[in-house]
Amino acid sequence: MPTLDLIVRNAALPDGRLGQDIGAADGRIVAIEPALDAEARTTLDAKGRLVSPPPGHQPGKKRSLQSQGHCARPGSIKLH
């Protein structure tokens, strides 16, 4: 896998999966899997905390991180 823009490691997901890595490139999530074998310009450790879509997210509706507004700004990722 090519170098990603961001990897959030060791995340808990709303569906109950734990220890997941989330990879993003070009403003979109491109991979969610345990132990993602990739490098990124920025890596965050979620430390097992919940990583979830922003309020108002509609499952199945494709959006980029930029279309979410607050999610597009560097440093705006929130871990619960």
C-alpha positions as CSV (number, residue, x, y, z in Angstrom):
1,M,0.0,0.0,0.0
2,P,1.3,3.5,-0.8
3,T,2.0,6.1,1.8
4,L,-1.2,7.4,3.3
5,D,-1.9,10.9,4.6
6,L,-3.1,9.7,8.0
7,I,-3.4,6.5,10.0
8,V,-5.3,6.3,13.3
9,R,-4.1,3.2,15.1
10,N,-5.7,1.0,17.8
11,A,-9.2,2.5,17.4
12,A,-12.5,1.2,18.7
13,L,-15.3,1.4,16.2
14,P,-19.0,2.0,16.8
15,D,-19.8,-1.5,15.5
16,G,-17.8,-3.0,18.4
17,R,-14.6,-3.8,16.5
18,L,-11.5,-3.1,18.6
19,G,-7.8,-2.6,17.7
20,Q,-8.6,-1.3,14.3
21,D,-6.3,0.9,12.2
22,I,-8.0,3.5,10.0
23,G,-6.0,4.8,6.9
24,A,-6.9,7.9,5.0
25,A,-5.6,9.4,1.7
26,D,-6.8,12.3,-0.3
27,G,-9.4,13.2,2.3
28,R,-11.1,9.7,2.2
29,I,-10.9,6.7,4.4
30,V,-9.2,4.0,2.3
31,A,-8.7,1.2,4.8
32,I,-10.0,-0.1,8.1
33,E,-8.3,-3.2,9.4
34,P,-6.3,-4.5,12.3
35,A,-2.5,-3.9,12.0
36,L,-2.7,-1.9,8.7
37,D,0.6,-2.5,6.9
38,A,1.2,1.0,5.6
39,E,3.1,4.2,6.4
40,A,1.6,7.7,6.8
41,R,2.7,11.3,7.0
42,T,0.8,11.5,10.2
43,T,0.0,8.7,12.7
44,L,-2.2,9.0,15.7
45,D,-2.7,6.4,18.5
46,A,-6.3,6.2,19.5
47,K,-5.3,4.1,22.5
48,G,-8.5,2.0,22.3
49,R,-10.8,5.0,22.3
50,L,-13.9,5.2,20.1
51,V,-13.5,6.8,16.7
52,S,-16.8,7.6,15.1
53,P,-18.3,9.7,12.3
54,P,-19.3,13.2,13.0
55,P,-22.9,14.0,14.2
56,G,-25.3,14.0,11.2
57,H,-23.4,11.4,9.2
58,Q,-25.7,9.3,7.0
59,P,-24.5,5.7,6.5
60,G,-24.1,4.9,2.8
61,K,-23.8,8.6,1.8
62,K,-20.4,9.1,0.4
63,R,-18.6,12.2,1.7
64,S,-15.1,13.2,1.7
65,L,-13.4,14.5,4.8
66,Q,-13.4,18.0,3.3
67,S,-17.2,17.9,2.9
68,Q,-17.5,17.4,6.7
69,G,-16.0,20.9,7.3
70,H,-14.7,20.5,10.8
71,C,-13.1,17.1,10.0
72,A,-11.0,18.7,7.2
73,R,-9.0,20.9,9.4
74,P,-5.7,19.5,10.7
75,G,-5.8,18.6,14.3
76,S,-9.6,18.3,14.4
77,I,-9.9,14.6,14.9
78,K,-11.7,13.8,18.1
79,L,-11.3,10.6,20.0
80,H,-14.1,9.7,22.5
